[in-house]
Amino acid sequence: MAVHAHPDDESSKGAATMAKYVRAGHQVLVISCTGGERGDILNPGLKDSGITNLLEVRKSEMAHAQEILGVDHHWLGFEDSGFPQGDPLPPLPAGCFADIPVEIPAALLAEKILEFRPHVITTYDELGGYPHPDHIRTHEVTMAAVALARSGGWQVQKIYYNQQHTRARLEALSAAMLELGLPNPYESWLSNWQDRRLVNITTQVECSAFFEIRANALLAHATQVDPGGQWFAVPISLQREIWPTEEFELAFSAVGEIDVSESDLFAGVVDDDE
């Protein structure tokens, strides 16, 4: 089970890993906590498209991405909080995902955990991966839901944080692009990099054969990405050569230590749901 804040997050975080496990016979369920209705249209080609109901568009995009990845999908059903900006920050919209008590979405997610019975869950760290209130709340809700599911009779064996966009990865891909005389798509990202927590990469999943699926799934979220932007600037062949893995941080394990070095999210998992 991969728990995400908005539609498109599943395609930019751990998508190649999910595609790999689906093709290996695992059932993968993506949870979208919100509909992403307060997002912006980030594709310059769609700025003047006349879209008035972004929620419905994003639902359609998610269905397309789901088909490409081969995953199952469930909407948790909460309202996008938007990304507040300003100094001081404005209050969150009343009733949005990050405004309501954690217990409300946690109870619904726990029900889905008890129904789906995942051995492994991926989500975000306590800082959300980046400081969007919905990402931070997704972490809080996921951890609370796992505890509720445990009391309801199902123990999730491992919880991972998505840590795919590390400084080391961006620097390696930037260097490779520059060596080929190509523009560095991550120059601005790296120059403004802020280390907000110590990340402990425990797990590197080799999934380079699925990078094209990852890119196509992200492109399915047409309103949310610029097809000529940084997400797609590094040729897939170069990505496969320079950085063929996706990275995760093991945050909880009921089947062993968390200070590990591994290449499989299911390492040590006991395939017994009795």
LINRAJO-V845087 format. One line per field, one symbol per residue. ss: DSSP state (H for helix, E for strand, L for the rest). psi: psi as a letter, one per 20 degrees, with the letter a starting at -180 (. if undefined). A space follows every 50 residues. Layout:
ss: ???
psi: ???
This chain:
ss: LEEELLLLHHHHLLHHHHHHHHHLLLLLEEEEEELLLLLLLLLHHHLLLL LLLHHHHHHHHHHHHHHHHLLEEEEEEELLLLLLLLLLLLLLLLLLLLLL LHHHHHHHHHHHHHHHLLLEEEELLLLLLLLLHHHHHHHHHHHHHHHHHH HLLLLLLEEEEELLLLHHHHHHHHHHHHHLLLLLLLHHHHHLLLLLLLLL LLEEEELHHHHHHHHHHHHHLLLLLLLLLHHHLLLHHHHHHHLLEEEEEE EEELLLLLLLLELLLLLLLLLLLL
psi: poorgqphhhiiojghgghghgijjqpppppohrikijrroiohijhkij phnhghghgggghghggghjrrqpphjrppirnpqrorqqqqppjrgihr qhhghhgghhghghghlqhppqbraijjgqlphhgghggggghhhggghg hijpophqpqpplhmqhgghgghgghghhjkqqoijggghhjppoiqopn ohpoookhijhhggghghhhmhiiqoijahhjhpqhhhghghnjrqqqoo hppjjaqinrorjphjpipomok.
